[in-house]
Amino acid sequence: DLTPSGVDGPPVQRAPRMRVHEQRRKQTIKRVALGALAMVLVALLGAAVWGYFFMRSVGAEIQTSEGARSELAEVVERPKPKEPFVILLLGSDVRPGDEVARADTIMVARVDMEQKQVSMLSIPRDTRVDIAGHGVAKINSAVAKGGPEGGPALMVRTVEDFLGIDVNYYMEIDFFGLQDIVDAMGGIWIDVDAEIDDWNAASHTPNHEAKYIAEGYQLLDGAHALTYVRSRDFPDADFTRMRHQQEFFRALAKQAGDMGNVLKIPSIVSELAGSITTNMEVGDLVYTAQTLRGMSPDDIYTATVMGEWRSPYVWTDEDLKEELVEIFLTGRSFEEEIVPPEPLDPSTISVAIRNGAGIAGSAGGAASILADMGYMIDEVGNANQFVYDETLIIYKDQSAAAAQVSAELPQGKVVSSRGMYIFDTDILVVVGKDWTGSTQTWDE
């Protein structure tokens, strides 16, 4: 155990390579039964879950990853029993010329074991974000940042800040593990929606021989399946690639439960075991697999946080992001027609307003707007510092109220407090330098 003393929570773990020993042949039936349960969850948590479920089926021991960041234990918070949990899934990829692995696939998955539902939200790797301590950068670079709080811990913090959600677990899988899985299964059937002829995406094969994939429903071997999930040679680049990755995981889940594939568990384990990094414990994975047994593929929901490409970043559509996150957290299908919620009674919502920009009268102006709408204004004053560029609408547990307050003001970004702001009201408004509303002295 390489977890430093005094650090709570499970350590990040990496699975060792395994061999199926001759003396374990008598336990084949038991291993296959456990493996069959495990396969139900394959694509639901991303392909990364495969390795751990399969390792459990052959009685493997998990050791702590030598290069794992212990700070991750301080970042994530384990979910309460029976509550849905959120896991950050990364697919890492190393191509010729790369010094470090890149997080080419970034997904968050919400797993609801009570309802037997899984929601997966993809984030473009080039999304423009503010990485704590490093400034503005592409979101996929967070995992490669150095320093004592870099790596997985910084990646978790960055995703949490970007989406305004809490992450409970972290998993990373090397893309080459996907190739090994597909080959161990004997191939995977994919309905390829458009011809792919991508030299760059096939760099994992000699002479880039797996660069071409014809359109149509077909059986792909591991090399061509990896080209399929890697290719971004499309008009919308990463967005089509993310859709292909989601379709790949769906196909993987559908075909994994075939009896022929269940019997291939030992070889799949042998190929994949060294490709996973996670802070989940084997017991958690096995319990999840058993609980989700028999879940319908129709209960796997997928969506992508879209945005506009303005080199070198994807600039997120903030309204769409908030809408998708709200659906994600409630476990609804992303394809459902969105019905606007009933408006809340403003007189039941208490608001504190602070001037965070040093613009005289801006807090009073915001207070007047909300008071005229019927909100309870309990505090108007200055923030500790005049350093806020954006106007923030901050909530503890009433996100709907925060969204409603935001709609009443000229501008305002809704964010979760997460213990970083001190206020006694339902909502805290910190007026930033972007304020364009009225300025006046506040009189109750």
C-alpha positions as CSV (number, residue, x, y, z in Angstrom):
1,D,0.0,0.0,0.0
2,L,1.6,3.2,-1.2
3,T,-1.0,5.5,0.3
4,P,0.7,8.1,2.6
5,S,-0.3,8.1,6.3
6,G,-3.0,10.6,7.1
7,V,-4.7,10.5,3.6
8,D,-8.2,9.2,3.7
9,G,-10.0,7.3,1.0
10,P,-9.0,4.5,-1.4
11,P,-5.6,4.9,-3.1
12,V,-5.4,5.0,-6.9
13,Q,-4.7,1.5,-8.1
14,R,-3.3,-0.1,-11.1
15,A,-4.0,-3.7,-12.1
16,P,-1.1,-6.1,-12.5
17,R,-0.6,-8.4,-15.4
18,M,-2.1,-11.9,-14.7
19,R,-1.7,-15.5,-15.7
20,V,-4.4,-18.1,-15.5
21,H,-2.6,-20.9,-13.7
22,E,-3.2,-24.6,-14.4
23,Q,-4.4,-25.4,-10.9
24,R,-7.3,-22.9,-11.2
25,R,-9.0,-24.8,-14.0
26,K,-11.4,-26.4,-11.5
27,Q,-12.7,-23.0,-10.7
28,T,-13.6,-22.1,-14.3
29,I,-17.4,-22.3,-13.7
30,K,-17.2,-19.9,-10.8
31,R,-15.0,-17.5,-12.7
32,V,-17.2,-17.5,-15.7
33,A,-20.3,-16.8,-13.6
34,L,-18.7,-13.7,-12.0
35,G,-17.4,-12.6,-15.3
36,A,-20.9,-12.8,-16.9
37,L,-22.2,-10.4,-14.2
38,A,-19.3,-8.1,-14.8
39,M,-19.8,-7.8,-18.5
40,V,-23.2,-6.1,-18.1
41,L,-21.5,-3.0,-16.9
42,V,-18.7,-2.9,-19.6
43,A,-19.7,0.2,-21.6
44,L,-21.8,1.7,-18.9
45,L,-18.7,2.9,-17.0
46,G,-16.6,3.1,-20.1
47,A,-14.3,0.3,-21.3
48,A,-12.1,0.9,-18.2
49,V,-14.4,-1.2,-16.0
50,W,-13.7,-4.3,-18.0
51,G,-10.3,-4.9,-16.4
52,Y,-11.4,-4.8,-12.8
53,F,-14.5,-7.0,-13.2
54,F,-12.5,-9.6,-15.1
55,M,-9.7,-9.5,-12.6
56,R,-12.1,-10.1,-9.8
57,S,-13.4,-13.1,-11.7
58,V,-10.0,-14.8,-11.6
59,G,-9.2,-13.8,-8.0
60,A,-6.6,-11.1,-8.8
61,E,-5.0,-8.9,-6.3
62,I,-4.8,-5.2,-7.0
63,Q,-1.7,-3.2,-6.2
64,T,-1.2,0.5,-5.8
65,S,0.1,2.3,-8.9
66,E,3.6,3.5,-8.4
67,G,3.0,6.7,-10.3
68,A,-0.5,7.5,-8.9
69,R,-1.2,10.8,-7.2
70,S,-2.1,10.4,-3.5
71,E,-3.8,13.8,-3.6
72,L,-6.7,12.2,-5.4
73,A,-7.9,10.7,-2.2
74,E,-8.4,14.2,-0.8
75,V,-10.3,15.4,-3.9
76,V,-13.0,12.8,-4.3
77,E,-15.7,12.0,-1.9
78,R,-17.1,8.5,-1.7
79,P,-20.8,8.3,-2.3
80,K,-23.3,7.4,0.4
81,P,-24.8,3.9,0.2
82,K,-27.4,3.4,-2.5
83,E,-27.0,7.0,-3.8
84,P,-26.0,7.5,-7.5
85,F,-22.3,8.1,-8.0
86,V,-20.3,9.9,-10.6
87,I,-17.1,8.6,-12.1
88,L,-14.7,10.5,-14.4
89,L,-13.6,8.3,-17.3
90,L,-10.5,9.1,-19.3
91,G,-9.2,7.3,-22.4
92,S,-5.5,8.1,-22.7
93,D,-3.6,7.8,-26.0
94,V,0.1,8.0,-26.8
95,R,1.0,8.7,-30.5
96,P,4.4,9.0,-32.2
97,G,6.1,12.2,-31.0
98,D,4.1,12.4,-27.8
99,E,6.1,12.6,-24.6
100,V,3.2,12.0,-22.3
101,A,-0.2,10.3,-22.7
102,R,-3.1,12.6,-23.7
103,A,-6.6,12.4,-22.4
104,D,-8.2,12.0,-25.8
105,T,-11.5,10.8,-24.3
106,I,-13.1,12.6,-21.3
107,M,-16.5,11.4,-20.0
108,V,-18.4,11.6,-16.7
109,A,-20.8,8.8,-16.0
110,R,-23.6,8.9,-13.4
111,V,-24.5,5.4,-12.2
112,D,-27.9,4.9,-10.5
113,M,-28.0,1.4,-9.2
114,E,-31.5,1.8,-7.7
115,Q,-33.0,2.7,-11.1
116,K,-30.5,0.7,-13.1
117,Q,-29.6,3.7,-15.3
118,V,-26.3,5.1,-16.5
119,S,-25.9,8.6,-18.0
120,M,-22.7,9.5,-19.9
121,L,-21.7,13.0,-20.7
122,S,-18.7,13.6,-23.1
123,I,-16.5,16.6,-22.9
124,P,-14.4,17.7,-26.0
125,R,-10.8,17.4,-25.2
126,D,-10.0,20.9,-26.5
127,T,-12.6,22.6,-24.3
128,R,-11.4,25.9,-23.0
129,V,-11.3,25.9,-19.2
130,D,-9.5,27.7,-16.4
131,I,-7.2,25.1,-14.7
132,A,-6.6,26.0,-11.1
133,G,-3.0,27.2,-10.7
134,H,-2.3,27.1,-14.4
135,G,-4.7,29.5,-16.1
136,V,-6.7,29.0,-19.3
137,A,-5.9,25.8,-21.2
138,K,-7.4,22.8,-23.0
139,I,-9.2,20.6,-20.5
140,N,-7.3,17.5,-21.5
141,S,-4.0,19.1,-20.5
142,A,-5.0,19.1,-16.8
143,V,-4.0,15.4,-16.3
144,A,-0.5,16.1,-17.7
145,K,0.2,19.2,-15.5
146,G,3.1,18.8,-13.1
147,G,3.4,19.8,-9.5
148,P,2.2,18.3,-6.2
149,E,-1.5,18.7,-7.2
150,G,-1.2,17.7,-10.9
151,G,-2.3,14.5,-12.6
152,P,-5.6,12.8,-11.8
153,A,-6.3,15.1,-8.8
154,L,-6.1,18.2,-11.0
155,M,-8.1,16.6,-13.7
156,V,-10.9,15.8,-11.2
157,R,-10.9,19.3,-9.9
158,T,-11.0,20.8,-13.3
159,V,-13.9,18.7,-14.5
160,E,-15.8,19.4,-11.2
161,D,-15.3,23.2,-11.7
162,F,-16.3,23.1,-15.3
163,L,-19.5,21.1,-14.8
164,G,-20.3,22.2,-11.3
165,I,-20.7,18.7,-10.1
166,D,-18.9,16.4,-7.6
167,V,-16.9,13.4,-8.8
168,N,-16.7,10.3,-6.7
169,Y,-14.4,8.0,-8.7
170,Y,-11.7,8.2,-11.3
171,M,-10.7,5.7,-14.0
172,E,-8.2,5.9,-16.8
173,I,-7.6,3.3,-19.6
174,D,-4.9,3.2,-22.2
175,F,-6.6,3.1,-25.7
176,F,-4.4,0.1,-26.6
177,G,-6.4,-1.8,-23.9
178,L,-9.5,-1.3,-26.1
179,Q,-7.7,-2.8,-29.1
180,D,-6.7,-5.8,-27.0
181,I,-10.3,-6.3,-25.7
182,V,-11.7,-6.3,-29.2
183,D,-9.2,-8.8,-30.5
184,A,-9.8,-11.1,-27.5
185,M,-13.5,-11.0,-28.3
186,G,-12.8,-11.9,-31.9
187,G,-13.9,-8.5,-33.2
188,I,-16.8,-6.1,-32.7
189,W,-19.7,-5.4,-34.9
190,I,-20.1,-1.7,-35.7
191,D,-22.4,0.2,-38.0
192,V,-19.9,2.7,-39.5
193,D,-21.9,5.7,-40.6
194,A,-19.3,7.2,-43.0
195,E,-16.2,6.0,-44.7
196,I,-13.0,6.6,-42.7
197,D,-9.6,7.1,-44.4
198,D,-7.4,8.5,-41.7
199,W,-3.6,8.1,-41.8
200,N,-3.1,9.8,-38.4
201,A,-5.7,7.7,-36.6
202,A,-4.0,4.5,-37.7
203,S,-0.5,5.3,-36.3
204,H,-0.8,2.3,-34.0
205,T,-0.4,-0.1,-36.9
206,P,2.6,-0.8,-39.2
207,N,2.6,1.5,-42.2
208,H,-0.7,2.8,-40.9
209,E,-2.4,-0.2,-42.5
210,A,-5.6,0.1,-40.5
211,K,-6.3,3.6,-41.8
212,Y,-9.3,2.7,-44.0
213,I,-12.8,1.6,-42.8
214,A,-15.6,1.3,-45.3
215,E,-19.1,2.5,-44.6
216,G,-21.6,0.0,-43.3
217,Y,-22.3,-2.6,-40.7
218,Q,-19.2,-4.8,-40.3
219,L,-16.9,-6.7,-38.0
220,L,-13.9,-4.7,-36.9
221,D,-10.7,-6.2,-35.5
222,G,-8.9,-4.4,-32.7
223,A,-6.7,-2.3,-34.9
224,H,-9.6,-1.0,-37.0
225,A,-11.8,-0.5,-33.9
226,L,-9.0,1.7,-32.4
227,T,-8.9,3.7,-35.7
228,Y,-12.7,4.1,-35.4
229,V,-12.6,5.6,-31.9
230,R,-9.5,7.7,-32.6
231,S,-10.4,9.3,-35.9
232,R,-11.3,13.0,-35.9
233,D,-11.0,13.5,-39.7
234,F,-14.6,14.9,-40.0
235,P,-16.0,18.4,-40.6
236,D,-16.8,18.7,-36.9
237,A,-13.7,16.8,-35.8
238,D,-14.0,15.8,-32.1
239,F,-17.8,15.9,-32.0
240,T,-18.2,13.0,-34.5
241,R,-15.3,11.2,-32.8
242,M,-17.1,11.4,-29.4
243,R,-20.3,10.1,-30.9
244,H,-18.3,7.2,-32.4
245,Q,-16.8,6.4,-29.0
246,Q,-20.3,6.4,-27.4
247,E,-21.5,4.0,-30.2
248,F,-18.4,1.8,-29.7
249,F,-19.2,1.5,-25.9
250,R,-22.8,0.6,-26.6
251,A,-21.8,-2.1,-29.1
252,L,-19.2,-3.4,-26.7
253,A,-21.8,-3.7,-23.9
254,K,-24.3,-5.4,-26.3
255,Q,-21.9,-8.0,-27.5
256,A,-20.0,-8.6,-24.3
257,G,-22.7,-10.8,-22.8
258,D,-22.6,-13.4,-25.6
259,M,-21.7,-16.8,-24.1
260,G,-18.8,-17.1,-26.5
261,N,-17.3,-13.9,-25.2
262,V,-18.0,-14.8,-21.5
263,L,-15.8,-17.9,-22.1
264,K,-12.9,-15.6,-23.3
265,I,-12.7,-13.8,-20.0
266,P,-9.2,-15.2,-19.0
267,S,-7.6,-14.0,-22.3
268,I,-9.3,-10.6,-22.1
269,V,-8.0,-10.2,-18.5
270,S,-4.5,-11.1,-19.6
271,E,-4.6,-8.5,-22.3
272,L,-6.2,-5.6,-20.4
273,A,-5.1,-5.9,-16.8
274,G,-2.1,-3.5,-17.0
275,S,-4.1,-0.7,-18.8
276,I,-6.2,0.6,-16.0
277,T,-5.7,3.3,-13.3
278,T,-8.4,4.0,-10.8
279,N,-9.3,4.7,-7.2
280,M,-12.2,2.3,-7.1
281,E,-12.0,-0.8,-5.0
282,V,-12.7,-4.2,-6.4
283,G,-15.5,-4.7,-3.9
284,D,-17.3,-1.6,-5.2
285,L,-16.9,-2.7,-8.8
286,V,-18.3,-6.2,-8.1
287,Y,-21.2,-4.8,-6.1
288,T,-22.0,-2.4,-8.9
289,A,-21.9,-5.2,-11.5
290,Q,-24.2,-7.4,-9.5
291,T,-26.7,-4.6,-8.8
292,L,-26.9,-3.6,-12.5
293,R,-27.4,-7.1,-13.7
294,G,-30.1,-7.2,-16.4
295,M,-30.1,-3.5,-17.1
296,S,-31.6,-2.6,-20.5
297,P,-29.4,-0.9,-23.1
298,D,-32.2,1.6,-23.4
299,D,-31.2,2.9,-20.0
300,I,-27.8,4.0,-21.1
301,Y,-28.1,7.8,-21.9
302,T,-25.3,9.7,-23.8
303,A,-24.8,13.3,-24.7
304,T,-21.9,15.7,-25.5
305,V,-21.2,19.1,-24.1
306,M,-21.1,21.0,-27.4
307,G,-19.5,24.3,-28.3
308,E,-18.0,26.4,-31.1
309,W,-14.5,25.7,-32.4
310,R,-12.4,28.9,-32.3
311,S,-8.8,27.9,-32.6
312,P,-7.2,26.6,-30.5
313,Y,-10.2,25.9,-28.2
314,V,-13.8,24.7,-28.2
315,W,-15.8,27.5,-26.5
316,T,-18.6,25.8,-24.6
317,D,-22.3,26.6,-25.2
318,E,-22.9,27.5,-21.5
319,D,-26.7,27.4,-21.7
320,L,-26.6,23.9,-23.3
321,K,-24.0,22.8,-20.7
322,E,-26.2,23.8,-17.8
323,E,-29.2,22.1,-19.4
324,L,-27.3,18.8,-20.0
325,V,-25.8,18.8,-16.5
326,E,-29.3,19.3,-15.0
327,I,-30.6,16.3,-17.0
328,F,-27.4,14.3,-16.2
329,L,-27.8,14.8,-12.4
330,T,-31.5,13.9,-12.4
331,G,-30.9,10.7,-14.4
332,R,-33.3,11.6,-17.3
333,S,-32.8,10.7,-20.9
334,F,-31.1,13.4,-22.9
335,E,-33.6,12.8,-25.7
336,E,-36.6,13.7,-23.7
337,E,-38.5,16.9,-24.5
338,I,-37.4,19.4,-21.9
339,V,-40.4,20.9,-19.9
340,P,-39.6,24.2,-18.2
341,P,-39.9,23.9,-14.5
342,E,-42.6,25.8,-12.6
343,P,-41.2,29.1,-11.4
344,L,-40.4,29.4,-7.7
345,D,-42.1,32.0,-5.5
346,P,-39.5,34.8,-5.2
347,S,-40.7,35.7,-1.8
348,T,-39.4,32.3,-0.5
349,I,-35.9,32.9,-1.8
350,S,-33.4,34.8,0.3
351,V,-30.5,36.6,-1.4
352,A,-27.3,38.2,-0.3
353,I,-25.6,40.6,-2.7
354,R,-22.0,41.7,-2.6
355,N,-19.9,44.1,-4.7
356,G,-17.0,42.1,-6.0
357,A,-15.8,44.5,-8.6
358,G,-15.5,47.8,-6.9
359,I,-18.1,49.4,-9.1
360,A,-19.9,51.9,-6.9
361,G,-23.6,51.1,-6.5
362,S,-23.5,47.9,-8.5
363,A,-24.6,45.7,-5.5
364,G,-27.4,48.2,-4.8
365,G,-28.5,48.1,-8.4
366,A,-28.7,44.3,-8.4
367,A,-30.5,44.4,-5.1
368,S,-33.1,46.8,-6.5
369,I,-33.7,44.6,-9.6
370,L,-34.3,41.5,-7.4
371,A,-36.3,43.4,-4.8
372,D,-38.7,44.7,-7.5
373,M,-39.2,41.0,-8.5
374,G,-40.2,40.1,-5.0
375,Y,-37.0,38.4,-3.7
376,M,-36.0,38.7,-0.1
377,I,-32.8,40.8,0.1
378,D,-31.1,40.0,3.4
379,E,-27.7,41.6,2.8
380,V,-26.1,44.2,0.5
381,G,-22.4,45.0,0.9
382,N,-18.9,44.5,-0.4
383,A,-17.0,41.3,-1.0
384,N,-13.7,40.8,0.7
385,Q,-11.9,41.7,-2.5
386,F,-12.7,43.6,-5.7
387,V,-11.3,40.8,-8.0
388,Y,-14.3,39.3,-9.6
389,D,-14.4,39.6,-13.4
390,E,-17.7,37.7,-13.7
391,T,-20.9,38.2,-11.9
392,L,-21.6,34.9,-9.9
393,I,-24.9,33.5,-8.8
394,I,-23.8,31.1,-6.0
395,Y,-26.0,28.4,-4.4
396,K,-25.5,25.6,-1.8
397,D,-28.3,23.2,-2.7
398,Q,-30.9,25.2,-4.6
399,S,-29.7,25.2,-8.2
400,A,-33.2,25.9,-9.5
401,A,-33.4,29.1,-7.4
402,A,-30.0,30.2,-8.6
403,A,-31.0,29.7,-12.2
404,Q,-34.1,31.7,-11.7
405,V,-32.2,34.6,-10.0
406,S,-29.7,34.5,-12.9
407,A,-32.5,34.9,-15.4
408,E,-33.6,38.1,-13.6
409,L,-30.3,39.8,-13.8
410,P,-28.4,41.3,-16.8
411,Q,-25.7,38.7,-16.4
412,G,-24.6,36.1,-14.0
413,K,-22.9,32.7,-14.0
414,V,-24.5,30.0,-11.8
415,V,-22.0,28.1,-9.7
416,S,-22.1,25.7,-6.8
417,S,-20.6,27.1,-3.5
418,R,-19.0,23.7,-2.6
419,G,-18.0,25.3,0.7
420,M,-15.9,28.0,-0.9
421,Y,-18.3,30.9,-0.1
422,I,-19.8,31.9,3.3
423,F,-23.3,33.1,3.3
424,D,-26.5,32.4,5.3
425,T,-29.1,33.0,2.5
426,D,-30.4,30.7,-0.2
427,I,-28.4,32.5,-2.9
428,L,-25.3,34.7,-2.9
429,V,-24.9,37.2,-5.8
430,V,-21.3,38.5,-6.3
431,V,-21.4,41.4,-8.8
432,G,-18.4,41.3,-11.1
433,K,-16.6,43.7,-13.5
434,D,-18.9,42.5,-16.3
435,W,-21.9,44.2,-14.6
436,T,-24.0,46.2,-17.1
437,G,-27.1,46.8,-14.8
438,S,-28.0,49.8,-12.9
439,T,-25.9,51.3,-10.0
440,Q,-27.5,53.0,-7.1
441,T,-27.5,53.2,-3.3
442,W,-29.5,50.5,-1.7
443,D,-32.3,51.6,0.6
444,E,-34.5,48.9,2.2
